[in-house]
């Protein structure tokens, strides 16, 4: 009932799109509480859409469109599947692409990830840090940049992971080109490891705003593409997204709610299998949640961006393998999930 009441307030304010989304959620939850029947819930949601369309028309507002499908299953990211993925990114700022993984690739990449984990685990246990090759994102969560640094063991493992990611052009590059243009570049490849016992992250968007004073909508300038190397479950800790928060109006509303101690009203937290792809607009608000399992959760990622974009705030300048003290964390950095 609280969701329906909030929706009524939004409708009175003329925000039919957000009101419709809340009404749909309220009706679905009510239907499922009365009877565990997905068909009934969907029918109730359609009735809610029809009602909201009439109410919005009476107030001179446009009814909202049905939310984009956030999961695409396909044999290759092309044609209708590519169109669907691009629509989801435009509407929600996030999409999951289901695909079959090669078991040999998964085993080899898993072995490479474990070698990287072993090299950064000790530094992660000593608290927050920001180095050239890796940086902590919260307690128990480390972001590793897979570039060469002159350390033999690290470079060998990093090169194997990065090589796999860069050759996967049948899946990642078509979507990156569709969203960011034919001159899109791969900024770098990385690995995020969430160790057992890691904390929930705060809600955040990656990077910083390009134009802090600009209130209008801008096209995407960067995409993060996750490739999980193990099953991502509620126990190992999925990434939670606030769909639509890449848009300025929704981002401002969410920021106000978070400042008041609230949370996103719509949370998308997909569980993933090895080889799946999770792609999101760098501006989409999200967070990684705690790993309560006994196993680490490594995720390979690729950062695609427009050629003029430079990411410069996420890693330090001293090496993880120097004998000198590490550089302290910078006050402004993103918290990859």
C-alpha positions as CSV (number, residue, x, y, z in Angstrom):
1,X,0.0,0.0,0.0
2,X,2.9,2.4,0.7
3,X,4.1,2.0,-2.9
4,X,0.6,2.8,-4.2
5,X,0.4,5.9,-2.0
6,X,3.7,7.1,-3.2
7,X,2.6,6.6,-6.8
8,X,-0.5,8.6,-6.1
9,X,1.6,11.5,-4.8
10,X,3.9,11.3,-7.9
11,X,0.8,11.4,-10.2
12,X,-0.5,14.4,-8.5
13,X,2.8,16.1,-9.1
14,X,2.5,15.2,-12.8
15,X,5.2,12.6,-12.9
16,X,3.2,9.9,-14.6
17,X,6.2,7.8,-15.7
18,X,7.5,7.2,-12.2
19,X,4.0,6.8,-10.8
20,X,3.2,4.1,-13.4
21,X,6.4,2.2,-12.4
22,X,5.4,2.2,-8.8
23,X,1.8,1.2,-9.4
24,X,3.0,-1.7,-11.5
25,X,5.3,-2.8,-8.8
26,X,2.6,-2.5,-6.1
27,X,0.0,-4.4,-8.1
28,X,2.5,-7.2,-8.9
29,X,3.5,-7.6,-5.2
30,X,-0.2,-7.6,-4.2
31,X,-1.1,-10.2,-6.7
32,X,1.8,-12.5,-5.7
33,X,0.9,-12.1,-2.0
34,X,-2.7,-13.2,-2.7
35,X,-1.8,-16.0,-5.0
36,X,1.5,-17.3,-6.2
37,X,0.6,-17.1,-9.9
38,X,2.9,-15.3,-12.3
39,X,0.2,-15.0,-14.9
40,X,-2.2,-13.3,-12.5
41,X,0.6,-10.9,-11.5
42,X,1.3,-10.0,-15.1
43,X,-2.4,-9.5,-15.8
44,X,-2.8,-7.3,-12.8
45,X,0.2,-5.2,-14.0
46,X,-1.4,-4.8,-17.4
47,X,-4.5,-3.6,-15.7
48,X,-2.5,-1.1,-13.7
49,X,-0.9,0.2,-17.0
50,X,-4.3,0.7,-18.5
51,X,-5.5,2.6,-15.5
52,X,-2.5,4.8,-15.3
53,X,-2.8,5.6,-19.0
54,X,-6.3,6.9,-18.4
55,X,-5.3,8.9,-15.3
56,X,-2.2,10.4,-17.1
57,X,-4.3,11.4,-20.1
58,X,-6.8,13.1,-17.9
59,X,-4.0,15.2,-16.4
60,X,-2.4,15.9,-19.8
61,X,0.6,13.7,-19.2
62,X,2.1,10.9,-21.3
63,X,1.7,7.4,-20.0
64,X,5.0,5.6,-19.4
65,X,6.2,2.8,-21.7
66,X,6.7,-0.7,-20.5
67,X,10.2,-1.1,-19.0
68,X,12.8,-2.5,-21.3
69,X,13.8,-6.2,-20.9
70,X,17.0,-6.2,-18.9
71,X,18.1,-9.7,-19.9
72,X,18.9,-10.8,-23.5
73,X,19.7,-14.5,-24.3
74,X,21.3,-15.1,-27.7
75,X,23.9,-17.1,-29.6
76,X,25.6,-13.9,-30.7
77,X,25.0,-10.2,-30.0
78,X,23.7,-9.2,-33.4
79,X,20.4,-8.3,-35.1
80,X,17.4,-8.3,-32.8
81,X,19.5,-9.3,-29.8
82,X,21.8,-6.3,-30.3
83,X,18.8,-4.0,-30.7
84,X,17.3,-5.3,-27.5
85,X,20.5,-4.8,-25.5
86,X,21.0,-1.3,-26.8
87,X,17.4,-0.4,-25.9
88,X,17.8,-1.7,-22.4
89,X,21.0,0.3,-22.0
90,X,19.2,3.4,-23.2
91,X,16.2,2.9,-21.0
92,X,17.6,1.4,-17.8
93,X,21.4,1.9,-18.0
94,X,22.1,-1.8,-17.6
95,X,21.6,-5.1,-19.5
96,X,22.5,-8.8,-19.0
97,X,23.4,-10.9,-21.9
98,X,23.1,-14.7,-21.3
99,X,25.5,-16.9,-23.3
100,X,27.2,-20.2,-23.2
101,X,30.7,-20.2,-21.8
102,X,33.5,-22.4,-23.0
103,X,34.5,-24.6,-20.1
104,X,38.2,-24.5,-21.1
105,X,38.2,-20.7,-21.1
106,X,36.5,-20.6,-17.7
107,X,39.0,-23.0,-16.2
108,X,42.0,-21.1,-17.6
109,X,40.7,-17.7,-16.7
110,X,39.8,-18.9,-13.2
111,X,43.4,-20.1,-12.7
112,X,44.7,-16.7,-13.9
113,X,42.3,-14.8,-11.5
114,X,43.5,-17.0,-8.6
115,X,47.1,-16.0,-9.3
116,X,46.2,-12.4,-9.3
117,X,44.2,-12.8,-6.1
118,X,47.2,-14.4,-4.4
119,X,49.3,-11.4,-5.3
120,X,46.9,-8.8,-3.9
121,X,45.3,-10.6,-1.0
122,X,48.0,-9.7,1.6
123,X,47.8,-6.0,0.7
124,X,44.0,-6.1,0.8
125,X,44.1,-7.5,4.3
126,X,46.2,-4.5,5.5
127,X,43.4,-1.9,4.8
128,X,42.6,0.7,2.2
129,X,45.2,1.3,-0.5
130,X,45.5,2.8,-4.0
131,X,48.4,1.6,-6.1
132,X,49.3,1.6,-9.8
133,X,48.1,-1.9,-10.4
134,X,45.3,-2.3,-7.8
135,X,43.2,-0.3,-5.4
136,X,40.7,-1.2,-2.6
137,X,37.1,-0.3,-3.2
138,X,35.8,-1.2,0.3
139,X,36.8,-3.8,2.9
140,X,37.4,-7.1,1.2
141,X,37.0,-5.8,-2.4
142,X,40.0,-5.1,-4.7
143,X,40.0,-3.6,-8.2
144,X,43.0,-4.7,-10.3
145,X,44.1,-3.1,-13.6
146,X,45.5,-5.7,-15.9
147,X,48.3,-3.7,-17.4
148,X,52.0,-4.7,-17.4
149,X,54.0,-3.4,-14.5
150,X,57.3,-5.2,-14.8
151,X,56.5,-7.8,-12.1
152,X,56.8,-11.2,-13.8
153,X,54.1,-13.2,-12.0
154,X,51.6,-10.4,-12.1
155,X,52.3,-9.6,-15.8
156,X,51.9,-13.2,-16.9
157,X,48.6,-13.7,-15.2
158,X,47.3,-10.3,-16.2
159,X,48.3,-10.8,-19.9
160,X,46.3,-14.0,-20.1
161,X,43.1,-12.5,-18.7
162,X,43.4,-9.3,-20.8
163,X,44.2,-11.3,-24.0
164,X,40.9,-13.3,-23.6
165,X,38.9,-10.1,-23.0
166,X,40.3,-8.3,-26.0
167,X,39.6,-11.2,-28.5
168,X,36.0,-11.5,-27.5
169,X,34.8,-9.1,-30.3
170,X,31.8,-11.2,-31.4
171,X,30.0,-10.1,-28.2
172,X,31.3,-6.9,-26.7
173,X,32.5,-4.8,-29.5
174,X,29.2,-4.7,-31.5
175,X,27.3,-3.3,-28.5
176,X,30.1,-0.9,-27.6
177,X,30.1,0.4,-31.2
178,X,26.3,0.7,-31.2
179,X,26.2,2.8,-28.0
180,X,29.5,4.7,-28.2
181,X,30.2,5.0,-31.9
182,X,32.4,3.4,-34.4
183,X,35.5,5.1,-33.0
184,X,35.0,3.6,-29.5
185,X,38.2,2.5,-27.7
186,X,38.9,-0.1,-25.1
187,X,40.4,1.9,-22.2
188,X,41.6,-1.1,-20.2
189,X,40.8,-4.5,-18.8
190,X,40.5,-5.2,-15.1
191,X,39.6,-7.7,-12.5
192,X,37.4,-7.1,-9.4
193,X,37.7,-9.6,-6.6
194,X,35.3,-9.7,-3.7
195,X,36.9,-11.8,-1.0
196,X,34.8,-13.7,1.6
197,X,33.6,-11.4,4.3
198,X,33.6,-8.3,2.1
199,X,31.3,-5.4,3.0
200,X,28.3,-3.9,1.2
201,X,29.3,-0.9,-0.8
202,X,27.6,2.4,-0.7
203,X,25.4,3.3,-3.6
204,X,27.5,5.1,-6.2
205,X,28.1,5.8,-9.9
206,X,31.5,5.1,-11.4
207,X,33.7,8.0,-12.0
208,X,32.7,11.7,-11.8
209,X,30.2,13.7,-13.7
210,X,31.6,15.1,-17.0
211,X,29.8,18.4,-16.6
212,X,28.6,18.9,-13.0
213,X,26.5,22.0,-13.9
214,X,24.7,20.4,-16.8
215,X,21.2,19.3,-16.0
216,X,20.1,17.8,-19.3
217,X,20.5,14.3,-20.7
218,X,23.7,13.4,-22.5
219,X,24.6,10.3,-24.5
220,X,26.7,7.6,-22.8
221,X,30.4,8.2,-22.8
222,X,31.6,4.9,-21.2
223,X,30.4,1.4,-20.7
224,X,31.6,-1.1,-18.1
225,X,31.3,-4.8,-19.2
226,X,31.5,-7.5,-16.5
227,X,32.4,-11.1,-17.4
228,X,32.0,-13.3,-14.2
229,X,34.5,-16.1,-13.8
230,X,32.4,-17.9,-11.2
231,X,28.7,-18.1,-10.4
232,X,27.5,-14.8,-8.9
233,X,24.8,-15.7,-6.4
234,X,23.2,-14.0,-3.4
235,X,25.9,-15.6,-1.3
236,X,28.9,-14.5,-3.3
237,X,27.4,-11.0,-3.7
238,X,25.8,-9.7,-6.9
239,X,25.9,-6.1,-8.1
240,X,22.7,-4.2,-7.4
241,X,21.6,-1.5,-9.9
242,X,19.1,1.3,-9.7
243,X,17.6,1.2,-13.3
244,X,17.3,4.5,-15.0
245,X,19.6,6.3,-12.6
246,X,22.0,7.2,-15.5
247,X,19.4,9.9,-16.4
248,X,19.9,13.2,-14.6
249,X,16.3,13.6,-13.3
250,X,16.2,10.0,-11.9
251,X,19.7,10.4,-10.5
252,X,18.8,13.6,-8.6
253,X,15.7,12.0,-7.1
254,X,17.6,9.0,-6.1
255,X,20.4,11.1,-4.6
256,X,17.9,13.0,-2.5
257,X,16.4,9.7,-1.3
258,X,19.8,8.3,-0.4
259,X,20.7,11.5,1.5
260,X,17.6,10.9,3.6
261,X,18.6,7.4,4.4
262,X,16.4,5.8,1.8
263,X,17.1,3.3,-0.9
264,X,16.3,2.8,-4.6
265,X,12.7,1.9,-5.2
266,X,13.6,-0.4,-8.1
267,X,16.6,-2.6,-7.6
268,X,18.0,-5.0,-10.3
269,X,20.4,-7.6,-8.9
270,X,21.0,-10.3,-11.5
271,X,22.6,-13.6,-10.6
272,X,25.2,-14.5,-13.2
273,X,26.9,-17.6,-14.6
274,X,30.4,-17.8,-15.9
275,X,30.6,-16.3,-19.3
276,X,27.5,-14.1,-19.0
277,X,27.9,-10.4,-19.8
278,X,26.6,-7.6,-17.6
279,X,27.0,-4.2,-19.3
280,X,26.1,-0.9,-17.7
281,X,26.4,2.8,-18.5
282,X,29.2,4.2,-16.3
283,X,26.7,6.7,-14.8
284,X,24.2,4.1,-13.6
285,X,24.0,4.1,-9.8
286,X,24.9,0.7,-8.3
287,X,26.7,-1.2,-5.5
288,X,28.4,-4.5,-4.9
289,X,26.9,-6.4,-1.9
290,X,28.7,-8.5,0.7
291,X,30.3,-11.8,-0.1
292,X,29.0,-14.1,2.7
293,X,30.3,-17.3,1.1
294,X,33.5,-19.1,1.7
295,X,34.8,-18.4,-1.8
296,X,36.1,-15.3,-3.6
297,X,34.1,-13.8,-6.4
298,X,36.4,-12.7,-9.4
299,X,34.8,-10.7,-12.2
300,X,36.7,-9.7,-15.3
301,X,35.7,-6.3,-16.7
302,X,36.3,-4.1,-19.8
303,X,36.0,-0.4,-19.9
304,X,34.9,0.9,-23.3
305,X,34.7,4.7,-23.9
306,X,34.6,7.4,-26.5
307,X,38.1,8.3,-27.7
308,X,38.3,11.7,-25.9
309,X,37.4,10.3,-22.5
310,X,40.2,9.7,-20.0
311,X,39.7,7.9,-16.7
312,X,42.3,9.3,-14.2
313,X,41.0,9.0,-10.6
314,X,40.8,5.3,-9.8
315,X,44.4,4.1,-9.2
316,X,47.5,5.4,-7.6
317,X,50.9,6.1,-9.0
318,X,53.2,3.9,-6.9
319,X,53.6,0.2,-7.5
320,X,52.0,-2.5,-5.4
321,X,55.3,-4.3,-5.6
322,X,57.5,-1.4,-4.5
323,X,59.2,-1.5,-1.1
324,X,58.1,2.0,-0.4
325,X,54.9,2.8,1.4
326,X,51.8,2.7,-0.8
327,X,50.1,5.9,-1.8
328,X,47.0,6.6,0.4
329,X,43.6,6.3,-1.2
330,X,42.5,9.4,-3.1
331,X,39.4,11.1,-1.7
332,X,37.4,10.9,-5.0
333,X,37.4,7.5,-6.8
334,X,34.8,5.1,-8.0
335,X,33.9,1.9,-6.3
336,X,33.7,-0.8,-8.9
337,X,31.5,-3.6,-7.8
